[in-house]
Amino acid sequence: MEIVGTTTESDQGKMNKHYMTWEEVCRRAAGLKQRIVNQVGPQYALHGITIYGIPRGGHFVAAMLSQWFTVVADPNNAMVFVDDIVDSGTTKKRWEGKHNIPLFALVERNETPDWIVFPWEVTAEENEETVQNNIQRILQFLGEDPTREGLVDTPARVVRSYEQLFAGYKGDVAGIFTTFAEDSCDEMVLLRDIEFYSTCEHHMLPFFGKAHIAYIPTDKVIGVSKLARLLDHFARRLQIQERICQQVTDALNTHLAPLGAACILEAQHFCMTARGVQKQHSVMVTNSLTGIFRDDQAARAELLQLVRAR
């Protein structure tokens, strides 16, 4: 069976590392399921076959097979053991010999001379290395030489820039909401002209502009800088402009329970200015209005007047 994935030179003697992809793991899991059925026998219904995952790689394999079989926590209740790889064979002999039941693995060592690295074994450093390798391949696809002086460090720089551009995937939005009790404030709170940067999920090109975020509190207010942080939390992802508006107002409603919440975005999109129709000065405007901003015309008019005031 062919082993696929990213290949690099390994420290394991002269062996190469093969970083197996999740796609390959899923394909192998389906094949493993059929091998188990063939050996255990068709007289059992699929979920009547009990399996136990050998710690620790076997736990991942058992989880993938749980869609067909019943996973048990006690090896004494298992009809089959599963593991990620049969390497030296010592583990296979020990478990089969002790319990007198078969052990199946995603990979048998005799299938390949290479060192297999499963997705659940990849460290953060190795994962970053894999991403950098992929960026090098993109440079080659573009017709560039990734080994020339100006591009040697580009993959590492791109990874570092991604960590900032897509920082919105990290952290918890609830942590942004340090609130203060304030009974006396029942007028609109508006933070206007907040710069933001995001990345279009359709072409992975930037869009950027300014945001206006408002709410009318009931008994809680939030620090002004937290509104900007809330915007960044959702903008620093692969996004569409409309969704950012909705996510911001949803978060305000969830954590502040205001009388109304509003988010208006004005942005230029590189997918329109640098490619496609190439309209250089077009600005897309989107909004999400909830509560009193949606239902009360006077409140909406006041919001728009304050946004436009200069």
Secondary structure, 3 states (H helix, E strand, C coil): CCCCCEEEECCCCCCEEEECCHHHHHHHHHHHHHHHHHHHCCCCCHHHCEEEECCCHHHHHHHHHCCCCEECCCHHHCCEEEEEEECCCHHHHHHHHHHCCCEEEEEEHHHCCCEEECHHHCCHHHHHHHHHHHHHHHHHHCCCCCCCCCCCCHHHHHHHHHHHHCHHHCCCHHHHCCEEECCCCCCCEEEEEEEEEEEECCCCCEEEEEEEEEEECCCEEECHHHHHHHHHHHHCCEECHHHHHHHHHHHHHHHHCCCEEEEEEEEEEHHHHCCCCCCCCCCEEEEEEEEHHHHCHHHHHHHHHHHHCC
